[in-house]
Amino acid sequence: MKIDYVEFTSPKLEETQSFFAKAFGWDFIDYGPDYRDIQKAGTGGGIERGTLTAPLIVLKTDDLEVAFETVKSAGATITAEIYAFPGGRRFEFTEPGGTKMAVWVEG
């Protein structure tokens, strides 16, 4: 699996979006009032309105169920079971050191 997406959180979504646009030249696609998909950043990314947390690293796979079992058996704590979202499905976990991560599949 490879790193495919980085999700930021911000309690000030519009201000964060404006900063990223001005500072880095990124564009955005709005997905409702609480999520922006980042464009032109070199890798996929998004900003979600919410309490500030460390960025979420999202890995991409071709087989979500196999990835789920592999990550779980390697010692991850599953924090969100497999769920659908616009564009695909994913699950979320913390690795043994505590870093939150996710794995997704298109479709």
Phi and psi in radians as a Rosetta constraint file:
Dihedral C 1 N 2 CA 2 C 2 CIRCULARHARMONIC -2.183 0.35
Dihedral N 2 CA 2 C 2 N 3 CIRCULARHARMONIC 2.655 0.35
Dihedral C 2 N 3 CA 3 C 3 CIRCULARHARMONIC -1.122 0.35
Dihedral N 3 CA 3 C 3 N 4 CIRCULARHARMONIC 2.255 0.35
Dihedral C 3 N 4 CA 4 C 4 CIRCULARHARMONIC -2.194 0.35
Dihedral N 4 CA 4 C 4 N 5 CIRCULARHARMONIC -0.354 0.35
Dihedral C 4 N 5 CA 5 C 5 CIRCULARHARMONIC -2.749 0.35
Dihedral N 5 CA 5 C 5 N 6 CIRCULARHARMONIC 2.535 0.35
Dihedral C 5 N 6 CA 6 C 6 CIRCULARHARMONIC -2.233 0.35
Dihedral N 6 CA 6 C 6 N 7 CIRCULARHARMONIC 2.162 0.35
Dihedral C 6 N 7 CA 7 C 7 CIRCULARHARMONIC -1.861 0.35
Dihedral N 7 CA 7 C 7 N 8 CIRCULARHARMONIC 2.200 0.35
Dihedral C 7 N 8 CA 8 C 8 CIRCULARHARMONIC -1.741 0.35
Dihedral N 8 CA 8 C 8 N 9 CIRCULARHARMONIC 2.656 0.35
Dihedral C 8 N 9 CA 9 C 9 CIRCULARHARMONIC -2.011 0.35
Dihedral N 9 CA 9 C 9 N 10 CIRCULARHARMONIC 2.648 0.35
Dihedral C 9 N 10 CA 10 C 10 CIRCULARHARMONIC -2.710 0.35
Dihedral N 10 CA 10 C 10 N 11 CIRCULARHARMONIC 2.263 0.35
Dihedral C 10 N 11 CA 11 C 11 CIRCULARHARMONIC -1.274 0.35
Dihedral N 11 CA 11 C 11 N 12 CIRCULARHARMONIC -0.223 0.35
Dihedral C 11 N 12 CA 12 C 12 CIRCULARHARMONIC -2.139 0.35
Dihedral N 12 CA 12 C 12 N 13 CIRCULARHARMONIC 1.172 0.35
Dihedral C 12 N 13 CA 13 C 13 CIRCULARHARMONIC -0.918 0.35
Dihedral N 13 CA 13 C 13 N 14 CIRCULARHARMONIC -0.865 0.35
Dihedral C 13 N 14 CA 14 C 14 CIRCULARHARMONIC -1.106 0.35
Dihedral N 14 CA 14 C 14 N 15 CIRCULARHARMONIC -0.650 0.35
Dihedral C 14 N 15 CA 15 C 15 CIRCULARHARMONIC -1.229 0.35
Dihedral N 15 CA 15 C 15 N 16 CIRCULARHARMONIC -0.688 0.35
Dihedral C 15 N 16 CA 16 C 16 CIRCULARHARMONIC -1.127 0.35
Dihedral N 16 CA 16 C 16 N 17 CIRCULARHARMONIC -0.769 0.35
Dihedral C 16 N 17 CA 17 C 17 CIRCULARHARMONIC -1.041 0.35
Dihedral N 17 CA 17 C 17 N 18 CIRCULARHARMONIC -0.800 0.35
Dihedral C 17 N 18 CA 18 C 18 CIRCULARHARMONIC -1.086 0.35
Dihedral N 18 CA 18 C 18 N 19 CIRCULARHARMONIC -0.736 0.35
Dihedral C 18 N 19 CA 19 C 19 CIRCULARHARMONIC -1.091 0.35
Dihedral N 19 CA 19 C 19 N 20 CIRCULARHARMONIC -0.852 0.35
Dihedral C 19 N 20 CA 20 C 20 CIRCULARHARMONIC -1.049 0.35
Dihedral N 20 CA 20 C 20 N 21 CIRCULARHARMONIC -0.672 0.35
Dihedral C 20 N 21 CA 21 C 21 CIRCULARHARMONIC -1.141 0.35
Dihedral N 21 CA 21 C 21 N 22 CIRCULARHARMONIC -0.843 0.35
Dihedral C 21 N 22 CA 22 C 22 CIRCULARHARMONIC -1.238 0.35
Dihedral N 22 CA 22 C 22 N 23 CIRCULARHARMONIC -0.749 0.35
Dihedral C 22 N 23 CA 23 C 23 CIRCULARHARMONIC -1.366 0.35
Dihedral N 23 CA 23 C 23 N 24 CIRCULARHARMONIC -0.626 0.35
Dihedral C 23 N 24 CA 24 C 24 CIRCULARHARMONIC -2.074 0.35
Dihedral N 24 CA 24 C 24 N 25 CIRCULARHARMONIC -0.146 0.35
Dihedral C 24 N 25 CA 25 C 25 CIRCULARHARMONIC 1.329 0.35
Dihedral N 25 CA 25 C 25 N 26 CIRCULARHARMONIC 0.352 0.35
Dihedral C 25 N 26 CA 26 C 26 CIRCULARHARMONIC -1.369 0.35
Dihedral N 26 CA 26 C 26 N 27 CIRCULARHARMONIC 2.596 0.35
Dihedral C 26 N 27 CA 27 C 27 CIRCULARHARMONIC -1.853 0.35
Dihedral N 27 CA 27 C 27 N 28 CIRCULARHARMONIC 2.970 0.35
Dihedral C 27 N 28 CA 28 C 28 CIRCULARHARMONIC -2.485 0.35
Dihedral N 28 CA 28 C 28 N 29 CIRCULARHARMONIC 2.643 0.35
Dihedral C 28 N 29 CA 29 C 29 CIRCULARHARMONIC -2.005 0.35
Dihedral N 29 CA 29 C 29 N 30 CIRCULARHARMONIC 2.189 0.35
Dihedral C 29 N 30 CA 30 C 30 CIRCULARHARMONIC -1.440 0.35
Dihedral N 30 CA 30 C 30 N 31 CIRCULARHARMONIC 2.240 0.35
Dihedral C 30 N 31 CA 31 C 31 CIRCULARHARMONIC -2.061 0.35
Dihedral N 31 CA 31 C 31 N 32 CIRCULARHARMONIC 1.316 0.35
Dihedral C 31 N 32 CA 32 C 32 CIRCULARHARMONIC 1.444 0.35
Dihedral N 32 CA 32 C 32 N 33 CIRCULARHARMONIC -3.076 0.35
Dihedral C 32 N 33 CA 33 C 33 CIRCULARHARMONIC -1.316 0.35
Dihedral N 33 CA 33 C 33 N 34 CIRCULARHARMONIC -0.205 0.35
Dihedral C 33 N 34 CA 34 C 34 CIRCULARHARMONIC -2.116 0.35
Dihedral N 34 CA 34 C 34 N 35 CIRCULARHARMONIC 0.180 0.35
Dihedral C 34 N 35 CA 35 C 35 CIRCULARHARMONIC -2.592 0.35
Dihedral N 35 CA 35 C 35 N 36 CIRCULARHARMONIC 2.388 0.35
Dihedral C 35 N 36 CA 36 C 36 CIRCULARHARMONIC -2.213 0.35
Dihedral N 36 CA 36 C 36 N 37 CIRCULARHARMONIC 2.272 0.35
Dihedral C 36 N 37 CA 37 C 37 CIRCULARHARMONIC -1.558 0.35
Dihedral N 37 CA 37 C 37 N 38 CIRCULARHARMONIC 2.219 0.35
Dihedral C 37 N 38 CA 38 C 38 CIRCULARHARMONIC -1.469 0.35
Dihedral N 38 CA 38 C 38 N 39 CIRCULARHARMONIC 2.325 0.35
Dihedral C 38 N 39 CA 39 C 39 CIRCULARHARMONIC -2.047 0.35
Dihedral N 39 CA 39 C 39 N 40 CIRCULARHARMONIC 2.654 0.35
Dihedral C 39 N 40 CA 40 C 40 CIRCULARHARMONIC 1.145 0.35
Dihedral N 40 CA 40 C 40 N 41 CIRCULARHARMONIC 0.551 0.35
Dihedral C 40 N 41 CA 41 C 41 CIRCULARHARMONIC -1.810 0.35
Dihedral N 41 CA 41 C 41 N 42 CIRCULARHARMONIC 0.006 0.35
Dihedral C 41 N 42 CA 42 C 42 CIRCULARHARMONIC 1.630 0.35
Dihedral N 42 CA 42 C 42 N 43 CIRCULARHARMONIC -0.450 0.35
Dihedral C 42 N 43 CA 43 C 43 CIRCULARHARMONIC -2.572 0.35
Dihedral N 43 CA 43 C 43 N 44 CIRCULARHARMONIC 2.845 0.35
Dihedral C 43 N 44 CA 44 C 44 CIRCULARHARMONIC -1.162 0.35
Dihedral N 44 CA 44 C 44 N 45 CIRCULARHARMONIC 2.633 0.35
Dihedral C 44 N 45 CA 45 C 45 CIRCULARHARMONIC -2.885 0.35
Dihedral N 45 CA 45 C 45 N 46 CIRCULARHARMONIC 2.923 0.35
Dihedral C 45 N 46 CA 46 C 46 CIRCULARHARMONIC -2.712 0.35
Dihedral N 46 CA 46 C 46 N 47 CIRCULARHARMONIC 2.888 0.35
Dihedral C 46 N 47 CA 47 C 47 CIRCULARHARMONIC -2.202 0.35
Dihedral N 47 CA 47 C 47 N 48 CIRCULARHARMONIC 2.213 0.35
Dihedral C 47 N 48 CA 48 C 48 CIRCULARHARMONIC -1.994 0.35
Dihedral N 48 CA 48 C 48 N 49 CIRCULARHARMONIC 2.341 0.35
Dihedral C 48 N 49 CA 49 C 49 CIRCULARHARMONIC -1.167 0.35
Dihedral N 49 CA 49 C 49 N 50 CIRCULARHARMONIC 2.259 0.35
Dihedral C 49 N 50 CA 50 C 50 CIRCULARHARMONIC 2.921 0.35
Dihedral N 50 CA 50 C 50 N 51 CIRCULARHARMONIC -3.109 0.35
Dihedral C 50 N 51 CA 51 C 51 CIRCULARHARMONIC -1.088 0.35
Dihedral N 51 CA 51 C 51 N 52 CIRCULARHARMONIC 2.371 0.35
Dihedral C 51 N 52 CA 52 C 52 CIRCULARHARMONIC -1.053 0.35
Dihedral N 52 CA 52 C 52 N 53 CIRCULARHARMONIC 2.206 0.35
Dihedral C 52 N 53 CA 53 C 53 CIRCULARHARMONIC -2.420 0.35
Dihedral N 53 CA 53 C 53 N 54 CIRCULARHARMONIC 2.989 0.35
Dihedral C 53 N 54 CA 54 C 54 CIRCULARHARMONIC -1.110 0.35
Dihedral N 54 CA 54 C 54 N 55 CIRCULARHARMONIC 2.630 0.35
Dihedral C 54 N 55 CA 55 C 55 CIRCULARHARMONIC -0.998 0.35
Dihedral N 55 CA 55 C 55 N 56 CIRCULARHARMONIC 2.525 0.35
Dihedral C 55 N 56 CA 56 C 56 CIRCULARHARMONIC -1.634 0.35
Dihedral N 56 CA 56 C 56 N 57 CIRCULARHARMONIC 2.135 0.35
Dihedral C 56 N 57 CA 57 C 57 CIRCULARHARMONIC -1.545 0.35
Dihedral N 57 CA 57 C 57 N 58 CIRCULARHARMONIC 2.235 0.35
Dihedral C 57 N 58 CA 58 C 58 CIRCULARHARMONIC -2.038 0.35
Dihedral N 58 CA 58 C 58 N 59 CIRCULARHARMONIC 2.192 0.35
Dihedral C 58 N 59 CA 59 C 59 CIRCULARHARMONIC -1.712 0.35
Dihedral N 59 CA 59 C 59 N 60 CIRCULARHARMONIC 2.654 0.35
Dihedral C 59 N 60 CA 60 C 60 CIRCULARHARMONIC -1.943 0.35
Dihedral N 60 CA 60 C 60 N 61 CIRCULARHARMONIC 2.464 0.35
Dihedral C 60 N 61 CA 61 C 61 CIRCULARHARMONIC -2.364 0.35
Dihedral N 61 CA 61 C 61 N 62 CIRCULARHARMONIC 2.882 0.35
Dihedral C 61 N 62 CA 62 C 62 CIRCULARHARMONIC -1.659 0.35
Dihedral N 62 CA 62 C 62 N 63 CIRCULARHARMONIC -0.286 0.35
Dihedral C 62 N 63 CA 63 C 63 CIRCULARHARMONIC -2.418 0.35
Dihedral N 63 CA 63 C 63 N 64 CIRCULARHARMONIC 1.710 0.35
Dihedral C 63 N 64 CA 64 C 64 CIRCULARHARMONIC -1.139 0.35
Dihedral N 64 CA 64 C 64 N 65 CIRCULARHARMONIC -0.689 0.35
Dihedral C 64 N 65 CA 65 C 65 CIRCULARHARMONIC -1.136 0.35
Dihedral N 65 CA 65 C 65 N 66 CIRCULARHARMONIC -0.728 0.35
Dihedral C 65 N 66 CA 66 C 66 CIRCULARHARMONIC -1.144 0.35
Dihedral N 66 CA 66 C 66 N 67 CIRCULARHARMONIC -0.763 0.35
Dihedral C 66 N 67 CA 67 C 67 CIRCULARHARMONIC -1.060 0.35
Dihedral N 67 CA 67 C 67 N 68 CIRCULARHARMONIC -0.726 0.35
Dihedral C 67 N 68 CA 68 C 68 CIRCULARHARMONIC -1.006 0.35
Dihedral N 68 CA 68 C 68 N 69 CIRCULARHARMONIC -0.880 0.35
Dihedral C 68 N 69 CA 69 C 69 CIRCULARHARMONIC -1.146 0.35
Dihedral N 69 CA 69 C 69 N 70 CIRCULARHARMONIC -0.680 0.35
Dihedral C 69 N 70 CA 70 C 70 CIRCULARHARMONIC -1.119 0.35
Dihedral N 70 CA 70 C 70 N 71 CIRCULARHARMONIC -0.833 0.35
Dihedral C 70 N 71 CA 71 C 71 CIRCULARHARMONIC -1.113 0.35
Dihedral N 71 CA 71 C 71 N 72 CIRCULARHARMONIC -0.772 0.35
Dihedral C 71 N 72 CA 72 C 72 CIRCULARHARMONIC -1.096 0.35
Dihedral N 72 CA 72 C 72 N 73 CIRCULARHARMONIC -0.804 0.35
Dihedral C 72 N 73 CA 73 C 73 CIRCULARHARMONIC -1.217 0.35
Dihedral N 73 CA 73 C 73 N 74 CIRCULARHARMONIC -0.367 0.35
Dihedral C 73 N 74 CA 74 C 74 CIRCULARHARMONIC -1.392 0.35
Dihedral N 74 CA 74 C 74 N 75 CIRCULARHARMONIC -0.124 0.35
Dihedral C 74 N 75 CA 75 C 75 CIRCULARHARMONIC 2.012 0.35
Dihedral N 75 CA 75 C 75 N 76 CIRCULARHARMONIC 0.120 0.35
Dihedral C 75 N 76 CA 76 C 76 CIRCULARHARMONIC -1.268 0.35
Dihedral N 76 CA 76 C 76 N 77 CIRCULARHARMONIC 2.678 0.35
Dihedral C 76 N 77 CA 77 C 77 CIRCULARHARMONIC -1.749 0.35
Dihedral N 77 CA 77 C 77 N 78 CIRCULARHARMONIC 2.058 0.35
Dihedral C 77 N 78 CA 78 C 78 CIRCULARHARMONIC -1.296 0.35
Dihedral N 78 CA 78 C 78 N 79 CIRCULARHARMONIC 2.160 0.35
Dihedral C 78 N 79 CA 79 C 79 CIRCULARHARMONIC -1.844 0.35
Dihedral N 79 CA 79 C 79 N 80 CIRCULARHARMONIC -0.319 0.35
Dihedral C 79 N 80 CA 80 C 80 CIRCULARHARMONIC -2.580 0.35
Dihedral N 80 CA 80 C 80 N 81 CIRCULARHARMONIC 2.040 0.35
Dihedral C 80 N 81 CA 81 C 81 CIRCULARHARMONIC -1.075 0.35
Dihedral N 81 CA 81 C 81 N 82 CIRCULARHARMONIC 2.968 0.35
Dihedral C 81 N 82 CA 82 C 82 CIRCULARHARMONIC -0.997 0.35
Dihedral N 82 CA 82 C 82 N 83 CIRCULARHARMONIC 2.262 0.35
Dihedral C 82 N 83 CA 83 C 83 CIRCULARHARMONIC -2.498 0.35
Dihedral N 83 CA 83 C 83 N 84 CIRCULARHARMONIC 2.763 0.35
Dihedral C 83 N 84 CA 84 C 84 CIRCULARHARMONIC -1.598 0.35
Dihedral N 84 CA 84 C 84 N 85 CIRCULARHARMONIC 2.614 0.35
Dihedral C 84 N 85 CA 85 C 85 CIRCULARHARMONIC -2.565 0.35
Dihedral N 85 CA 85 C 85 N 86 CIRCULARHARMONIC 2.902 0.35
Dihedral C 85 N 86 CA 86 C 86 CIRCULARHARMONIC -0.998 0.35
Dihedral N 86 CA 86 C 86 N 87 CIRCULARHARMONIC 2.042 0.35
Dihedral C 86 N 87 CA 87 C 87 CIRCULARHARMONIC 1.868 0.35
Dihedral N 87 CA 87 C 87 N 88 CIRCULARHARMONIC -0.242 0.35
Dihedral C 87 N 88 CA 88 C 88 CIRCULARHARMONIC 2.985 0.35
Dihedral N 88 CA 88 C 88 N 89 CIRCULARHARMONIC -2.712 0.35
Dihedral C 88 N 89 CA 89 C 89 CIRCULARHARMONIC -2.382 0.35
Dihedral N 89 CA 89 C 89 N 90 CIRCULARHARMONIC 2.715 0.35
Dihedral C 89 N 90 CA 90 C 90 CIRCULARHARMONIC -2.761 0.35
Dihedral N 90 CA 90 C 90 N 91 CIRCULARHARMONIC 2.953 0.35
Dihedral C 90 N 91 CA 91 C 91 CIRCULARHARMONIC -2.364 0.35
Dihedral N 91 CA 91 C 91 N 92 CIRCULARHARMONIC 2.843 0.35
Dihedral C 91 N 92 CA 92 C 92 CIRCULARHARMONIC -2.228 0.35
Dihedral N 92 CA 92 C 92 N 93 CIRCULARHARMONIC 2.659 0.35
Dihedral C 92 N 93 CA 93 C 93 CIRCULARHARMONIC -2.731 0.35
Dihedral N 93 CA 93 C 93 N 94 CIRCULARHARMONIC 2.956 0.35
Dihedral C 93 N 94 CA 94 C 94 CIRCULARHARMONIC -2.045 0.35
Dihedral N 94 CA 94 C 94 N 95 CIRCULARHARMONIC 2.400 0.35
Dihedral C 94 N 95 CA 95 C 95 CIRCULARHARMONIC -1.380 0.35
Dihedral N 95 CA 95 C 95 N 96 CIRCULARHARMONIC 2.906 0.35
Dihedral C 95 N 96 CA 96 C 96 CIRCULARHARMONIC -0.958 0.35
Dihedral N 96 CA 96 C 96 N 97 CIRCULARHARMONIC -0.452 0.35
Dihedral C 96 N 97 CA 97 C 97 CIRCULARHARMONIC -1.439 0.35
Dihedral N 97 CA 97 C 97 N 98 CIRCULARHARMONIC -0.148 0.35
Dihedral C 97 N 98 CA 98 C 98 CIRCULARHARMONIC 1.874 0.35
Dihedral N 98 CA 98 C 98 N 99 CIRCULARHARMONIC -0.083 0.35
Dihedral C 98 N 99 CA 99 C 99 CIRCULARHARMONIC -1.246 0.35
Dihedral N 99 CA 99 C 99 N 100 CIRCULARHARMONIC 2.242 0.35
Dihedral C 99 N 100 CA 100 C 100 CIRCULARHARMONIC -1.367 0.35
Dihedral N 100 CA 100 C 100 N 101 CIRCULARHARMONIC 2.374 0.35
Dihedral C 100 N 101 CA 101 C 101 CIRCULARHARMONIC -2.515 0.35
Dihedral N 101 CA 101 C 101 N 102 CIRCULARHARMONIC 3.009 0.35
Dihedral C 101 N 102 CA 102 C 102 CIRCULARHARMONIC -2.555 0.35
Dihedral N 102 CA 102 C 102 N 103 CIRCULARHARMONIC 2.788 0.35
Dihedral C 102 N 103 CA 103 C 103 CIRCULARHARMONIC -2.273 0.35
Dihedral N 103 CA 103 C 103 N 104 CIRCULARHARMONIC 2.397 0.35
Dihedral C 103 N 104 CA 104 C 104 CIRCULARHARMONIC -2.328 0.35
Dihedral N 104 CA 104 C 104 N 105 CIRCULARHARMONIC 2.858 0.35
Dihedral C 104 N 105 CA 105 C 105 CIRCULARHARMONIC -2.411 0.35
Dihedral N 105 CA 105 C 105 N 106 CIRCULARHARMONIC 2.482 0.35
Dihedral C 105 N 106 CA 106 C 106 CIRCULARHARMONIC -1.232 0.35
Dihedral N 106 CA 106 C 106 N 107 CIRCULARHARMONIC 2.722 0.35
